[in-house]
Amino acid sequence: MADRPGAPARAWQRMLSGRRLDLLDPSPLDVEIGDVAHGLARVARWNGQTRGDHAFSVGQHSLVVEAIFHAMRPEASLAQRLAALLHDAPEYVIGDMISPFKAVVGGGYKEVEARLQAAIHLRFGLPAKLSEALKKDIKRADQVAAYFEATELAGFTTSEAAQYFGRPRWISPEKLDLAPKPAKTVEREFLKRHEALARP
């Protein structure tokens, strides 16, 4: 719903925790894991165009990506695995935008996303910017997850999915938790995983 005409300009979102998160200049102090988990569990991947009684959420996708990342890099530290879990965390407040639309929107969206990601990282003890090597490995895990989501849930053919995401040959979908779940279940699982990875 749009703000009413004449209302003051607003670039912040009120969170259920009571925090007021400024989207243009986000503070790590306004990021709460409960808000992140709640939001991600309710944002649908693939614009909701997935099979099942529930949306396949960004929260569930994040759990899958962390599991794939850990399978790829079993020696990874808890902090690196936490970075994988939080790779799409800005979407708890700005939503998930499919890649073709991101390309159309361009730089402005990416700048907002990057600022939010930096604030989220700092809030949970990670570097504002990850190393290129770590980003590359997380991105590969993300693409593996996208391939299986596309073919198992979103109606892509295997050749279509391979064209856009690459064809993973070392892991099968049976090893991944791809059955769409209720939002409350995903929220609980995300919080539990975060707690396990965020231990000092």
Secondary structure, DSSP 8 states (H G I E B T S, - for coil): ----TT-----EEE-TTS-EEESSS--GGG--HHHHHHHHTTSBGGGG--SSSS--BHHHHHHHHHHHHHHH-TT--HHHHHHHHTTTTTHHHH----HHHHHHHTHHHHHHHHHHHHHHHHHTT--SS--HHHHHHHHHHHHHHHHHHHHHTS---HHHHHHHH----S--GGGS--S---HHHHHHHHHHHHHHHS--
